[in-house]
């Protein structure tokens, strides 16, 4: 049931701006969640996204069930991630 992971270019850019240890922690958590996504992902109320919590950061992820792909669409600090227009 392993899913593949695709990253939106804005998420890649965001991760490059973070301290190296934090971005590595986020990437590791996403890769870990690809093995069993619904152990880690929570449904994001009102949208067709799922959210992943990693410390003070949140990722909004679209799940392509047919092709088994996790599409990491948005990443940010927990204080302002939900204000981002999706």
Phi and psi in degrees as a GROMACS rama.xvg file:
@    title "Ramachandran Plot"
@    xaxis  label "Phi"
@    yaxis  label "Psi"
@TYPE xy
-73.4992  132.599  UNK-2
-100.409  151.614  UNK-3
-89.9639  164.755  UNK-4
-122.219  133.389  UNK-5
-123.899  138.741  UNK-6
-111.216  132.671  UNK-7
-69.3603  142.854  UNK-8
-55.7294  -34.1811  UNK-9
-67.6404  -32.234  UNK-10
-69.3369  -42.1413  UNK-11
-58.5249  -43.4614  UNK-12
-63.7188  -43.0965  UNK-13
-59.9771  -44.3249  UNK-14
-64.8722  -34.1084  UNK-15
-66.573  -25.9373  UNK-16
-82.3355  -18.8428  UNK-17
-76.8398  160.914  UNK-18
-58.6456  145.349  UNK-19
-55.3207  -41.2729  UNK-20
-67.9891  -33.2076  UNK-21
-73.4477  -42.4725  UNK-22
-65.2556  -37.1854  UNK-23
-64.8431  -38.5001  UNK-24
-63.6432  -41.1371  UNK-25
-65.6204  -47.4273  UNK-26
-61.4089  -42.7714  UNK-27
-61.9417  -42.2727  UNK-28
-65.1366  -39.3315  UNK-29
-65.9122  -44.5007  UNK-30
-63.0511  -39.274  UNK-31
-64.0563  -39.6156  UNK-32
-72.4539  -18.8166  UNK-33
-65.5544  -25.9245  UNK-34
-71.3114  -38.8083  UNK-35
-147.272  76.4835  UNK-36
-55.3555  -38.7643  UNK-37
-85.3639  4.35383  UNK-38
-78.7319  -30.9158  UNK-39
-108.886  -31.862  UNK-40
-83.1665  141.369  UNK-41
-115.939  143.469  UNK-42
-68.1954  133.995  UNK-43
-89.0458  115.74  UNK-44
-55.3371  131.339  UNK-45
84.6463  -6.6157  UNK-46
-132.292  166.601  UNK-47
-92.7904  37.2517  UNK-48
-111.548  163.489  UNK-49
-119.725  153.494  UNK-50
-116.615  148.481  UNK-51
-125.871  126.362  UNK-52
-97.7658  130.51  UNK-53
-137.044  98.0395  UNK-54
60.6336  -126.783  UNK-55
-89.6463  8.26079  UNK-56
-112.479  151.715  UNK-57
-128.632  145.914  UNK-58
-122.98  135.406  UNK-59
-102.791  125.813  UNK-60
-126.15  132.433  UNK-61
-92.1924  141.371  UNK-62
-113.68  122.423  UNK-63
-97.3315  97.6174  UNK-64
-66.7858  -37.5346  UNK-65
-63.4861  -47.8223  UNK-66
-95.6049  -0.135445  UNK-67
54.4136  60.6949  UNK-68
-129.169  134.762  UNK-69
-98.8065  119.967  UNK-70
-104.808  104.235  UNK-71
-78.5193  107.421  UNK-72
-94.6045  -41.0582  UNK-73
-140.042  140.445  UNK-74
-137.496  144.923  UNK-75
-178.67  177.099  UNK-76
-70.5567  147.335  UNK-77
-60.7142  -24.1206  UNK-78
-72.8142  -23.9491  UNK-79
-131.38  2.99978  UNK-80
-64.3943  -34.793  UNK-81
-81.0807  -9.1711  UNK-82
-84.6593  -13.84  UNK-83
-67.8505  131.917  UNK-84
-70.735  124.015  UNK-85
